[in-house]
Amino acid sequence: MAHTNDIILKTMTQLIAFILLGFSIYLFFAGHNAPGGGFIGGLMTAAAIILMYITYGYEKIEQILPINFTTMFVAGLGIATLAGIGSIVLGHPFLSQTFEYYNLPIMGETELATALIFDLGVYLGVVGVTMTIILTIATDSDAKEDEEKAEV
């Protein structure tokens, strides 16, 4: 295995992944008032993680981010479902929302809506399912190559 000098790729990946993750958080929180939300924020986060997998390799990122993305998907689906059922329990139509303004230490006066809980479920679900699909495809091709080498 040849050792490559990919310092530019690794340096730019750190910068780009940081920007993507920051923008995904912005999109997540802006979603109930402006374009964005859990879906696009989740896709941006998945894109940043995929970029890190491509740059640093599967084994290294698995050590840094030991996340079970299938469990993340199930948790996101559960949170999104509970957000809808919660309104029924309180006697309102499914997925009804409300909001209130709070004075948060760093952000100042901020509107927090119950739609944020639903968006969190969507965000986790999108990251979980996207990463599960991509990593399954990526690791499946490696398994086929190992099988072919074993047959020869």
C-alpha positions as CSV (number, residue, x, y, z in Angstrom):
1,M,0.0,0.0,0.0
2,A,1.5,3.3,-1.1
3,H,1.6,6.2,1.3
4,T,0.1,9.3,-0.3
5,N,0.6,12.9,0.6
6,D,-3.0,14.1,0.9
7,I,-2.5,17.0,3.3
8,I,-4.5,19.4,1.1
9,L,-7.4,17.0,1.0
10,K,-7.4,16.4,4.7
11,T,-7.0,20.1,5.5
12,M,-9.8,21.2,3.2
13,T,-12.0,18.4,4.5
14,Q,-11.7,19.7,8.0
15,L,-12.7,23.2,6.9
16,I,-15.5,22.0,4.6
17,A,-17.0,19.5,7.1
18,F,-17.0,22.3,9.8
19,I,-18.8,24.7,7.4
20,L,-21.3,21.9,6.4
21,L,-22.0,21.0,10.0
22,G,-22.5,24.6,11.0
23,F,-24.8,25.3,8.1
24,S,-26.8,22.1,8.9
25,I,-27.4,23.3,12.4
26,Y,-28.5,26.7,11.1
27,L,-30.9,25.0,8.7
28,F,-32.2,22.8,11.4
29,F,-33.1,25.7,13.7
30,A,-34.4,28.0,10.9
31,G,-36.8,25.3,9.6
32,H,-40.0,26.2,11.4
33,N,-39.8,29.9,10.3
34,A,-37.8,29.8,7.0
35,P,-36.8,27.3,4.4
36,G,-34.9,24.4,6.0
37,G,-35.6,22.0,8.8
38,G,-34.8,18.5,9.8
39,F,-34.7,17.0,6.4
40,I,-32.2,19.3,4.7
41,G,-30.2,19.7,7.9
42,G,-29.9,16.0,8.1
43,L,-28.8,15.7,4.5
44,M,-26.1,18.3,5.1
45,T,-24.9,16.5,8.2
46,A,-24.8,13.2,6.3
47,A,-22.8,14.9,3.5
48,A,-20.2,16.2,6.0
49,I,-19.9,12.7,7.6
50,I,-19.6,11.0,4.2
51,L,-16.9,13.5,3.2
52,M,-15.0,12.5,6.4
53,Y,-15.4,8.8,5.6
54,I,-14.1,9.4,2.0
55,T,-11.1,11.4,3.2
56,Y,-10.0,9.5,6.3
57,G,-11.2,6.0,5.6
58,Y,-13.8,3.8,7.1
59,E,-11.8,2.4,10.0
60,K,-10.5,5.7,11.3
61,I,-13.9,7.4,11.3
62,E,-15.5,4.4,12.9
63,Q,-13.0,4.9,15.8
64,I,-13.8,8.6,16.0
65,L,-17.6,8.4,15.5
66,P,-18.7,5.0,17.0
67,I,-22.4,5.7,16.0
68,N,-24.9,3.0,15.1
69,F,-26.8,4.9,12.4
70,T,-29.6,2.3,12.3
71,T,-30.3,3.0,15.9
72,M,-30.2,6.7,15.1
73,F,-32.8,6.2,12.4
74,V,-35.1,4.3,14.8
75,A,-34.7,6.9,17.5
76,G,-35.5,9.7,15.0
77,L,-38.6,7.9,13.8
78,G,-39.7,7.4,17.4
79,I,-39.2,11.1,18.3
80,A,-41.1,12.3,15.2
81,T,-44.0,9.9,16.0
82,L,-44.1,10.9,19.7
83,A,-44.2,14.6,18.6
84,G,-47.4,13.9,16.7
85,I,-49.0,11.7,19.3
86,G,-48.2,14.2,22.1
87,S,-50.7,16.7,20.6
88,I,-53.4,14.0,20.5
89,V,-52.8,13.2,24.2
90,L,-53.3,16.9,25.0
91,G,-56.6,16.9,23.0
92,H,-55.4,18.7,19.8
93,P,-55.2,17.4,16.2
94,F,-52.2,15.2,15.2
95,L,-49.0,17.2,14.8
96,S,-50.5,20.4,16.2
97,Q,-47.8,22.9,17.3
98,T,-47.3,25.7,19.7
99,F,-44.5,28.1,20.4
100,E,-43.1,30.4,23.1
101,Y,-40.3,32.9,23.4
102,Y,-37.5,32.2,25.9
103,N,-34.5,34.3,26.9
104,L,-31.5,31.9,26.3
105,P,-28.0,32.8,27.7
106,I,-26.1,33.1,24.4
107,M,-28.8,33.5,21.8
108,G,-31.0,36.1,23.6
109,E,-34.7,36.0,23.1
110,T,-35.4,33.0,21.0
111,E,-38.6,31.3,19.8
112,L,-38.9,27.6,20.6
113,A,-41.6,25.7,18.9
114,T,-42.9,22.2,19.4
115,A,-42.2,21.7,15.6
116,L,-38.6,21.6,16.6
117,I,-39.1,18.3,18.4
118,F,-40.6,16.8,15.2
119,D,-37.7,18.3,13.2
120,L,-35.3,16.7,15.5
121,G,-36.9,13.3,14.8
122,V,-36.7,14.0,11.0
123,Y,-33.1,15.1,11.3
124,L,-32.0,12.0,13.2
125,G,-34.0,9.8,10.8
126,V,-32.5,11.3,7.7
127,V,-28.9,11.2,9.0
128,G,-29.5,7.6,10.2
129,V,-31.1,6.2,7.0
130,T,-28.7,8.1,4.7
131,M,-25.6,6.9,6.5
132,T,-26.9,3.4,6.8
133,I,-27.5,3.2,3.1
134,I,-24.2,4.7,2.1
135,L,-22.2,2.6,4.5
136,T,-24.0,-0.6,3.6
137,I,-23.2,0.0,-0.1
138,A,-19.6,1.0,0.7
139,T,-18.9,-2.0,3.0
140,D,-20.8,-4.5,0.8
141,S,-18.4,-3.9,-2.1
142,D,-15.4,-4.5,0.2
143,A,-17.0,-7.8,1.3
144,K,-17.5,-8.9,-2.3
145,E,-13.8,-8.1,-3.1
146,D,-12.7,-10.2,0.0
147,E,-14.9,-13.1,-1.2
148,E,-13.4,-12.9,-4.7
149,K,-9.8,-12.9,-3.3
150,A,-10.6,-15.9,-1.1
151,E,-11.9,-17.9,-4.1
152,V,-8.7,-17.3,-6.2
